Amino acid sequence: MRKVSGFTRRMDRIPVIDIGALAHNPADPDTVAAIFAACRDIGFLSITGTGVLPALVTRMRDMVQRIFAIDEQAKWDQAIRRE
């Protein structure tokens, strides 16, 4: 493993980056560098420090999990088709 701009590079873990500093300085160099490195080196990231209420994050996560749990055929039956 190697250290990459504030997180340890591991392919079994998505980097978690606190973006709270961007509220006061949208160009915060440490935060921007960590986001860039995560996107470049891993391709994914998870963010904290958004100001979004934890209850809303939990509710959204639960909804997404329910969507992914739906049978694939049922999803296709509800798909919007562009013709």
N, C-alpha and C positions, 0 to 999 in steps of 0.2 A: 504494500500500500504506500501511496505517497500523499503528501499534503497538497491540496490544490485550493488556493484562495479561500481559506476558512473552513474547508471541510475535508474529510479523509476520503480519497477516491476508492470506492468499493463498488463493484458491479452488483452486489447483493443488497445495496442500501441506496435509497433515493436521498440526495442531499436535502437537508432542512435549513433554510436560510431565513433569518429574521430581517424583514424589510422595513421595520419600524423607523429606522434612521432616515428613510427616503421621505417621510412626512415632513421632516425639517430641512432636509437637503436632498432634493431629487437626484443629485449627481454624487451622492456619497460614494467615494472611490472604493472603499472596502466592500460595500454592499453590491455595487455595480460589478466589481471584479468577481465576487463570489457567484453572482447570477450568470455572468458571462461564462465563467469556468464550468459551472454546472451544465449549462446548455451545450457548451462545446465538448466537454469530456464525457458527460453521462447522458445527456439528452432529456433529462427529467429533473424536476426539482419540486420541493414542497415548500410553501412559504408560511411564515408566522409573522406576527406583528402587523397584521392588516387592519386591525380595529374592528373586524367583523366579530359579532358576538359568538362565543363558543356554541351556544344553543342552536344558532342558525347553521353553523358548520356541521354540527351533529345531525341536524334535520336533513341537510342536503346530502350528507354521506349516506344516511339511511335510505333516502329516496333513490340514490344512484345504485346502491346495493340491491334494492328491490327491482329496479329496471334490469340490471344484469342477471338477476335470478329468473326472469321470465323466460319461458320456453322460446326457442328461436323461431319456431313456426308461428307462435302467437305474435311475436314481434313483426314478422313479415306480414301477417294478416292485418296489422294496424299501420303498416308503413304508408307513408304518403308517396304516391307514385306520380312522377312527372311524365306526362305523355305528350 
